[in-house]
């Protein structure tokens, strides 16, 4: 059995985040809005800055296995007061082991701890069937299709 540790990323882990984020974009380009080619040469990503500054309204939850970052999930509270989940990724060799489920649940718990009762949404690629199934299992429901972007918008129903 794998023992996972789910926790917020610390400032000194911002480069580990960067490596995993770039890996996700390179491996699954159709599943993310950002493109690897656009981010790889940027010295410090905006999310790295958020991790370093420990922004209250923007945080990255990490999944750690044997003290190694193997999954990320980014949360942002927007100007309208809605929570948005972005950049959900677990390394390929560890997918299918419920790590993503634990990571999303840890992110939701932290968001509710910081912002009680906040509404949360996420956007998922329409062809990412395993992610859609996972989000439905956790309690998200489809609220909108964006055919032009090939995405589905989902909302968390607690």
N, C-alpha and C positions, 0 to 999 in steps of 0.2 A: 504494500500500500504506500502511495506517495503522500508525504506530509508536506502540505503547502502552507506558506505564510503569506497572508494578504495584508498589505499595509501601504500607507502613503509613502511615496518616494521622498527621500531626503535630498537636500541640496547637492550633496556630493555624489548622488546617483543620477544626476542630469545627463551625463554622457552615456550611461548605460541605457537610459530612456532613448536617447538619440539613436544609438545603435539598433535597438529593437524597433523603433519607429521606421527607420530607413529599411530595415529588413522586411517589415510588413509591406511597405510600398513596392519594394522590388519583387517580392514573392507573389503578391496578390494585387497587381495594379488596378484591376477592374473593381475591386471591393472598396476602394478609398477615393475620396475626392482629390486629395493632394497627389502629386506625381513625384516619384523618386527623383527624376531629372531636375525638377524645380527646387528640391530641398537639399540635395546632397552637397552642394557647394556653399550653402549658407553656413557661415561660421557658428552661429548659435540660433537655434530655432526658438520661436516665441514660447513654445511650451517648455523648453529648457529654462528660459528666463523665469517662467511661472514657478517651476520646481525650485530653482535657486532662491527666489524671493518668497517662496511658501505663501502664495496668494490664497486668501481665504475663499474667494469665489471661483477659483480655478485650481483643480488639483488632479494629480495623477495617482491612481491606485495601482500598485504593482502586485504581481503574483511571483513569489520567490520559491524556488526549489533548490535545496542544498546551497542556500545563500546566493543564488544566482537569479537575476531578473529574467523571467521566462514569459511574462505576460503584462500587458499594460491596458489601462482604461482611463480615459481623460474625461473629467466632468467640468462643465462651465455653467455658471448661473448667468444668464444673459440680462440685458437691460430691462426686459419685460418681467423678470422674476421667474422665468422658466429654467429648469435644469436640463442641460443637454449632455448626452453621453456620446463621446467621439472616440475614434482611434482604438477601438477594442481589438486586441490581438493577443493570441497565444502562439508560441513557436510551434511550427508544423509537427515536429516529432512528439509534442506533448498534447496535441489536439485530440479530442475524443475521450479525455480522461476527467471530465467535469471541472477542469481548471477555469475555463471561461465562465461557467455558471457561478463558481465561487467568487470569481473576480467581479462580475457584474453585481452580485449580491453584496459584496463588500463595498462597492462603489455606491450603491443605493443606500446602504446603511449609513455611510459617512455623509452622503448628501442630506439625508433626513436628520442626522445628528446636527449638522450645521444649519440646515434650513427646514425646520419641521413642516411637514405637509406640502412641500414643494412639488409642483407638477414636473414630470420628467419625460423627455422625448429622446428619440434617437432616429437616425436615418440609416437604412441598410440597403445594400445593393440588391436589386430584385432577383439576381441569380445566385445570391449567397444563401442557399436553402438551409444549410445547417445553422447559420446564424439566426435566420428567421425563426426556425424551430426552437432554438435555445431561448430567444427573447420571448416567444409565446409561452414557453414552459415557465419562465420566471415571472410572467405577469404583464408583459407588454401586449398591446393589441394594435392592429393596423388601423390608422386613421386617415391615411392619404396615400395615393399613388402619384408619383411624379414620373410620367412616361418619358418626358424629355430627358430626364437625368437617369432613367432606369433605376429608380430608388423607391423605397417604401418608407413612409414616416410612421413610427410606432410610438405609442404613449404608454407609460407605466400605469397600471391600474392596481392599486394596493388593496 
